[in-house]
Amino acid sequence: MPSRLHFGEDDFLRCRFAVSPLWETQEVVRMLKRPERQGYHAHWLRRMGRVAAGLDLTDLWLLMPQPGHCPDWLCPPPIGPAATFEEEIAAVRASDPQAARADTAKSLADTPGALDSPRAREWLRNPARMIQHLSDVMEEAWHTLVAPDWPRLRALLEADVAFHSRRLAEVGLGGLLPEISRRFGWRTGTLTVEFRGEHERRLGGQGLVLMPSVFIWPDVVSTFEPPWQPTLAYPARGIGGLWAEPAARADRADDVLVRLLGRGRAAVLTALDEPATTSALAHRLSLAPSSVSAHLTLLRDAGLLTARRYGHQVLYERTPLGMALVSGDG
């Protein structure tokens, strides 16, 4: 059954993209419980499986019914386009206890028997303590599972935002949304999302947050209930190659490109299949950030790259000349 989001004139002016480390933490926890989500992440699971097994995620899983409602207070829409995890978890810790209690009870009701469990009774009796406990578990999951790979994850998510921002400028919102996911349909100001359950909401001038996610694949999340800002979370582009080893990316640069630019600069230019930051490229290529920064500066000065700021990050991407050099069409 579809969900429908109805846009008014003001909503088109309030659509934005965002990246959320808190969201990725929730979704990696969910992915560990759902084998059908793990296909693209087999390499990560082999590397992190023992570490993940050492975490007690039972309480978070209790609030992730499938299908069913997950508490919005525990993973609200992003508070900004590039908020840090520390900023986001601080907002979670500041949740109103009574609102969190009602939201949690709604989630527990979607798992048979959960409302009558000792853990649920304890939470509903003392929602303030529940907020702090679940925030602690989420924070431990972040530091253990997500933070070590966050530069790589953030680079992929920001590349998705850069790509879809360009497409938004080219084809408009109605053209972009069906491109993002086959589950999204657009007709005369109404977004239809193929999702479990039926939902209808008028955006009412709040606009829409579009949020790529690595670990949400193959699902989408269509909206948050009021008072939360409407949000669409969808699988980010490029997750198929996310965990590929660097494997001497410089070898991909052909001999002519290496002779023209030098091996280091050729490797950096070749690695920019998607826009990326200095730190992401350094991690991807196993090079010192200072070396990558020097290569990026020279490549930009030569007209092979452009740079633009996104939040606190600077994203580099190839110019048409840089693309032609890498493809051999120059």
C-alpha positions as CSV (number, residue, x, y, z in Angstrom):
1,M,0.0,0.0,0.0
2,P,1.4,3.4,-0.9
3,S,2.1,6.4,1.3
4,R,1.4,9.8,-0.1
5,L,3.0,13.2,0.6
6,H,1.2,16.2,-0.7
7,F,3.2,19.3,-1.6
8,G,2.1,22.9,-1.4
9,E,3.8,25.8,-3.1
10,D,5.9,26.7,-0.1
11,D,7.1,23.0,0.3
12,F,9.1,23.2,-2.9
13,L,11.2,26.0,-1.4
14,R,12.0,24.0,1.7
15,C,13.3,20.8,0.3
16,R,16.9,20.0,1.3
17,F,19.4,17.1,1.4
18,A,21.1,16.0,4.6
19,V,23.6,13.4,5.9
20,S,23.1,11.8,9.3
21,P,25.6,9.8,11.3
22,L,22.9,9.0,13.8
23,W,20.7,7.6,11.0
24,E,23.6,5.4,9.8
25,T,24.1,4.1,13.3
26,Q,20.4,3.1,13.6
27,E,20.5,1.4,10.2
28,V,23.7,-0.6,10.8
29,V,22.1,-1.9,14.0
30,R,19.0,-2.9,12.0
31,M,21.1,-4.4,9.2
32,L,22.8,-6.7,11.7
33,K,19.4,-8.2,12.6
34,R,18.1,-8.6,9.0
35,P,20.1,-10.9,6.7
36,E,18.3,-9.6,3.6
37,R,20.0,-6.2,4.1
38,Q,23.5,-7.6,4.3
39,G,24.3,-8.5,0.7
40,Y,26.4,-5.4,-0.1
41,H,28.1,-5.4,3.2
42,A,29.6,-8.9,3.3
43,H,33.1,-7.6,3.4
44,W,32.3,-5.2,6.3
45,L,30.5,-8.1,8.2
46,R,33.6,-10.3,7.8
47,R,35.8,-7.6,9.2
48,M,33.4,-6.4,12.0
49,G,31.5,-9.5,12.8
50,R,33.4,-10.3,16.0
51,V,33.2,-6.7,17.2
52,A,29.5,-6.5,16.4
53,A,28.9,-9.8,18.3
54,G,30.4,-8.2,21.4
55,L,27.7,-5.5,21.5
56,D,24.4,-6.1,23.3
57,L,21.9,-4.5,20.8
58,T,18.9,-6.4,22.1
59,D,17.1,-3.3,23.5
60,L,17.5,-1.4,20.2
61,W,16.2,-4.4,18.2
62,L,13.2,-4.6,20.5
63,L,12.2,-1.2,19.0
64,M,12.8,-2.2,15.4
65,P,9.7,-4.3,14.6
66,Q,9.5,-5.7,11.1
67,P,7.1,-4.5,9.9
68,G,6.1,-1.8,12.3
69,H,6.8,1.6,13.9
70,C,10.2,2.6,15.1
71,P,10.4,5.4,17.6
72,D,11.0,8.7,15.9
73,W,12.5,10.2,19.1
74,L,15.4,7.7,19.0
75,C,16.4,8.7,15.4
76,P,14.7,12.0,14.4
77,P,15.3,13.8,11.1
78,P,18.7,15.4,10.8
79,I,19.0,18.7,12.7
80,G,21.1,20.2,9.9
81,P,22.7,19.3,6.5
82,A,25.9,18.0,8.1
83,A,25.4,17.6,11.8
84,T,27.9,15.6,13.8
85,F,27.0,12.5,15.7
86,E,27.6,14.3,19.0
87,E,25.2,17.0,18.1
88,E,22.5,14.5,17.0
89,I,22.8,12.3,20.1
90,A,22.7,15.3,22.3
91,A,19.3,16.1,20.8
92,V,18.2,12.5,21.4
93,R,19.2,12.8,25.1
94,A,17.2,15.9,25.4
95,S,14.0,14.2,24.2
96,D,10.8,14.9,26.2
97,P,10.2,11.9,28.4
98,Q,6.4,11.8,28.0
99,A,6.6,12.1,24.2
100,A,9.2,9.4,24.1
101,R,7.1,7.2,26.3
102,A,4.1,7.4,23.9
103,D,6.3,6.9,20.8
104,T,8.0,3.9,22.4
105,A,4.7,2.3,23.4
106,K,3.5,2.6,19.8
107,S,6.6,0.8,18.7
108,L,6.3,-1.9,21.3
109,A,2.7,-2.6,20.4
110,D,3.9,-3.7,16.9
111,T,5.8,-6.6,18.4
112,P,3.5,-9.3,19.9
113,G,4.1,-9.6,23.6
114,A,6.6,-6.8,23.8
115,L,4.4,-4.4,25.8
116,D,4.1,-7.0,28.6
117,S,7.8,-7.7,28.8
118,P,9.7,-6.6,32.0
119,R,11.9,-4.4,29.9
120,A,9.0,-2.5,28.4
121,R,7.2,-2.1,31.7
122,E,10.4,-0.6,33.1
123,W,10.8,1.8,30.2
124,L,7.3,3.0,30.3
125,R,7.5,3.5,34.1
126,N,10.6,5.6,33.8
127,P,10.9,7.1,30.3
128,A,13.7,9.5,31.4
129,R,15.9,6.6,32.3
130,M,14.9,4.8,29.1
131,I,16.1,7.8,27.1
132,Q,19.5,7.8,28.7
133,H,19.9,4.0,28.5
134,L,19.0,3.8,24.8
135,S,21.1,6.8,24.0
136,D,24.1,5.1,25.7
137,V,23.5,2.0,23.6
138,M,23.2,4.0,20.4
139,E,26.4,5.9,21.2
140,E,28.3,2.7,21.9
141,A,27.1,1.3,18.5
142,W,28.3,4.5,16.8
143,H,31.8,4.4,18.3
144,T,32.2,0.6,17.7
145,L,30.5,0.0,14.4
146,V,30.3,3.3,12.4
147,A,32.9,5.8,13.5
148,P,35.9,3.8,12.3
149,D,34.5,3.9,8.8
150,W,32.7,7.2,8.9
151,P,35.1,9.1,6.6
152,R,34.4,6.5,3.8
153,L,30.7,6.4,4.6
154,R,30.4,10.2,4.7
155,A,32.3,10.5,1.4
156,L,29.8,8.2,-0.3
157,L,26.8,10.0,1.2
158,E,28.1,13.4,0.2
159,A,28.8,12.2,-3.3
160,D,25.2,11.1,-3.5
161,V,24.0,14.5,-2.3
162,A,26.3,16.2,-4.9
163,F,25.0,14.1,-7.7
164,H,21.3,14.4,-6.8
165,S,21.7,18.2,-6.2
166,R,22.9,18.5,-9.8
167,R,20.0,16.4,-11.0
168,L,17.5,18.5,-9.0
169,A,18.8,21.6,-10.8
170,E,18.5,19.8,-14.2
171,V,15.1,18.0,-13.9
172,G,13.3,19.5,-10.9
173,L,11.9,17.7,-7.9
174,G,9.2,15.8,-9.9
175,G,11.9,14.4,-12.2
176,L,14.4,13.6,-9.5
177,L,12.3,11.6,-7.1
178,P,11.5,8.7,-9.4
179,E,15.2,8.6,-10.3
180,I,16.3,8.2,-6.7
181,S,14.1,5.1,-6.2
182,R,11.7,3.0,-8.3
183,R,9.5,3.1,-5.2
184,F,8.9,6.8,-5.6
185,G,6.2,8.1,-8.0
186,W,5.3,11.7,-8.7
187,R,2.1,13.2,-10.1
188,T,0.8,16.7,-9.9
189,G,2.4,17.7,-6.6
190,T,1.9,14.4,-4.8
191,L,4.8,12.0,-4.0
192,T,3.7,8.3,-3.8
193,V,6.0,5.9,-1.9
194,E,5.5,2.2,-2.2
195,F,5.9,1.1,1.4
196,R,4.4,-1.2,4.0
197,G,1.3,0.4,5.4
198,E,-0.7,3.3,4.1
199,H,0.0,6.9,5.2
200,E,-1.2,10.3,4.0
201,R,0.4,13.6,4.9
202,R,0.2,17.2,3.7
203,L,3.6,18.8,4.2
204,G,2.1,22.1,5.2
205,G,5.1,24.3,4.4
206,Q,7.6,22.1,6.2
207,G,9.2,20.9,3.0
208,L,11.0,17.6,2.7
209,V,14.4,16.3,3.8
210,L,16.0,13.9,1.3
211,M,18.6,11.7,3.1
212,P,20.8,9.0,1.4
213,S,21.7,6.1,3.6
214,V,24.3,3.3,3.2
215,F,22.8,0.6,5.4
216,I,19.1,1.1,4.6
217,W,19.3,-0.8,1.3
218,P,17.1,-2.2,-0.1
219,D,14.4,-0.3,1.8
220,V,13.2,3.2,1.9
221,V,11.6,5.1,4.8
222,S,8.9,7.4,3.6
223,T,8.1,9.9,6.4
224,F,8.0,10.8,10.0
225,E,4.9,11.5,12.0
226,P,4.2,15.1,13.1
227,P,5.8,17.1,14.7
228,W,8.9,15.7,12.9
229,Q,9.9,17.2,9.6
230,P,8.9,14.9,6.7
231,T,11.9,12.9,5.6
232,L,12.7,10.5,2.8
233,A,15.6,8.1,3.4
234,Y,16.8,6.1,0.5
235,P,19.8,3.9,-0.5
236,A,22.8,5.9,-1.5
237,R,24.4,5.5,-4.9
238,G,27.6,3.5,-5.2
239,I,27.2,1.1,-2.2
240,G,28.1,-1.8,-4.4
241,G,31.7,-0.7,-4.4
242,L,31.8,0.8,-1.0
243,W,33.8,-1.9,0.7
244,A,36.1,-2.7,-2.2
245,E,39.8,-2.7,-1.1
246,P,42.0,0.0,-2.5
247,A,43.9,-2.7,-4.4
248,A,46.4,-0.3,-6.0
249,R,43.9,2.1,-7.6
250,A,47.0,3.7,-9.1
251,D,47.2,0.6,-11.3
252,R,43.9,1.7,-12.9
253,A,45.5,4.8,-14.2
254,D,47.0,3.9,-17.6
255,D,50.7,4.5,-18.3
256,V,50.1,7.6,-20.4
257,L,48.2,9.3,-17.5
258,V,50.9,8.3,-15.0
259,R,53.6,9.7,-17.3
260,L,51.7,12.9,-17.8
261,L,50.7,13.6,-14.1
262,G,52.9,11.3,-12.0
263,R,51.7,8.2,-10.2
264,G,50.2,10.0,-7.1
265,R,48.2,12.6,-9.0
266,A,47.1,10.0,-11.5
267,A,45.8,7.9,-8.7
268,V,43.9,10.8,-7.1
269,L,42.3,11.8,-10.4
270,T,41.4,8.2,-11.2
271,A,39.9,7.7,-7.7
272,L,37.4,10.5,-8.1
273,D,34.7,8.4,-9.7
274,E,32.4,10.3,-7.3
275,P,33.0,13.6,-5.6
276,A,35.1,13.1,-2.4
277,T,36.9,15.0,0.4
278,T,40.7,15.0,1.0
279,S,40.3,12.7,4.0
280,A,38.1,10.2,2.1
281,L,40.6,10.0,-0.7
282,A,43.5,9.6,1.7
283,H,41.6,6.7,3.3
284,R,40.7,5.2,0.0
285,L,44.2,5.3,-1.4
286,S,46.1,4.7,1.8
287,L,48.0,7.9,1.4
288,A,48.9,10.7,3.8
289,P,46.2,13.5,3.8
290,S,49.0,16.1,3.3
291,S,50.1,14.3,0.1
292,V,46.5,14.0,-1.2
293,S,45.9,17.7,-0.4
294,A,49.0,18.7,-2.5
295,H,47.9,16.5,-5.4
296,L,44.4,18.0,-5.3
297,T,45.7,21.5,-5.3
298,L,47.8,20.9,-8.4
299,L,45.0,19.1,-10.2
300,R,42.6,21.9,-9.5
301,D,45.1,24.5,-10.6
302,A,45.5,22.6,-13.8
303,G,41.8,22.7,-14.5
304,L,41.2,19.0,-13.9
305,L,39.2,19.3,-10.7
306,T,36.7,21.7,-9.1
307,A,36.1,22.1,-5.4
308,R,33.0,23.2,-3.6
309,R,32.1,23.4,0.1
310,Y,29.4,21.2,1.6
311,G,28.9,22.0,5.3
312,H,32.3,21.7,6.9
313,Q,33.7,19.6,4.1
314,V,35.2,20.5,0.7
315,L,34.3,18.1,-2.1
316,Y,36.5,17.6,-5.1
317,E,35.2,16.3,-8.5
318,R,36.5,16.1,-12.0
319,T,36.0,18.8,-14.6
320,P,35.0,17.7,-18.1
321,L,38.7,17.9,-19.0
322,G,39.6,15.7,-16.1
323,M,36.9,13.2,-17.1
324,A,38.2,13.1,-20.6
325,L,41.8,12.4,-19.4
326,V,40.7,9.5,-17.2
327,S,38.5,8.0,-20.0
328,G,41.1,8.5,-22.7
329,D,38.8,10.6,-24.7
330,G,40.8,13.8,-24.4
